[in-house]
Amino acid sequence: MNASSAQQSQQLVDAGNTVLPVVFNILDKWSCTQAQQMALLGMSSRSTLNKYRSHPETAKVSKDLLERMSYILNIHKCLRIMFSAEESVYNWVQKPNSHPFFAGRSAMDIMCQGKVVDLYQVASRLNAWRGGQS
C-alpha cells in the first residue's frame, strides 16, 4: 500500500468513526434491538457493538461497515424526504409493507437478513419512490 492509499484508508476510517454515532442515533430512533443493530451493521459480537456504541472513536471501520452505514444514512434521508411526520420517518422501517417486494414484511425484516445487498434493495426502492417511480 502506498502512502496515498494508506492516507485514503485512514480518511475513510476517520469518517466512519464520525458517522457511527449518527448511525446509532438513527438505529435507536428506528427502535432496533441489539440483534437488529448487529445484523444491519454486519457485526457478530454484542461486545463489539457495545464497544462501538460507547467508544466510536476506537471502532475498526471496514469498507463493509462503511457501506452499510452509507445505506442506513441514505434510507434515513429518503424517509425524511418522503414523510413530514417524525413518527412516520422513524416507524416506517418496522411496519409491515404490502408492496410486492416486501410481501407483508417490514423493511427491517428485509434489511436484517444480514447481507449488504438487503440494505441496498431497500435503499434503492426508497430512492425510486421518492423520485416518483414505483
N, C-alpha and C positions, 0 to 999 in steps of 0.2 A: 504494500500500500504506500503510495507516495504521500508527500506532505499535504498536497491539496485534497486528496481523498480522505486522509485522516482528519483534516480540518472540517470537511463537509460532514463526515460521520459524527464528529463532536458537536457540530451545529445542530444536527438532527436530534441527537440525544438531549442537548440543552433545550431545544424547542419542545421536545416530548415531555421533559421534566416540568416545563412551564405550563403545558396544556393539561397534564394529568389531573391537577386539582379541579380544573374546569370540567373535565370529563366525569370525574367522580361526583361533582355537584349535579350534573345532568342525570347521572345514574340514580342518585338519591331522589331527585325530583320525579324520575320515572318509577319510583318505588321498587327498584330492583333488589332482589335478595342477593346474598353473598354468592350463591351458586350462579345466578344470572350474571352478576358482575364478572365472575371468573370466566364464564363462557363467552361473554361479549369481548373481554379483553384477552382471551386466549391464555388464561393462567390455569395452572393445575394445582396450585397450592394456596390455601387460605392464608397461610403465614406470609406469603409473598404479597397477596392482595392487601392484607392489613399493614404490612411494612410500607408498601407504595402509598397507601392512604395516609399514613401518619408521617411519612418522610419521603414525599415525592421527589425531592432532590437527589435521593440515593437510588432511584429506580434505574434499572438497566433497560433502557428503552430500545427495543429491537425494531427492525423495519416492519415486522408483523404487528407489533403493538402500535407503532405509528400509523399504519394503515387502518387498523381497527379504530383508533381514536379519530382519525380523519372521517371515517364513515359515520361514527356517532355524532360528531360535530355537524356533519352535513345533514343527517337526519333531523337533528335538533333545529338547524337553520330552516329546513323545509317546513317543519311543523310550525315554527314561529311565523313563517310567511303565510301558511295556509290557514291558520287559526288565530283569531284575535283573543279568545278567552284562554287565560293561563291554564285553566283546568283541562281544556282540550289539548293544548300543547303538550302537557305532561302526562295525560291519561291515555292518549290515543294508542301508544305502543303496547299497552296492556289489554286493550279491548279487543274482543273477537271481531273479525272483519269478514264481511260477506263477499268481498271482491273475489273473483275466481282464483286468483293467485294464492290468496290466503286461505280459501276454502274453510272459513269459520274459525281459523286460528288467528291469534294476535300477531302483530309484528314481532313482539318479544318471543313468541313461540318459534317463529322463523329464525330470528337472529341468534337465539340461544342454542342452535344446533351445533355451534362450535366452529364453523368454518367462516373465513373472511368473506367468501362469496355470498353467504347468507346476509351479512350486513350490506354488501354491495347490492343485492337484489332488492332489499327494502329501500335503500337509498335511491336506487335508480327509478323505482316506481314513484316514490315521492317527488323526485325531480321532474318526472314526466307529468305527474298530476298537477304540480304547481305551475307547470308550463302550459296546462290546458289539454294535455294528451291523456288518454286512458291507457 
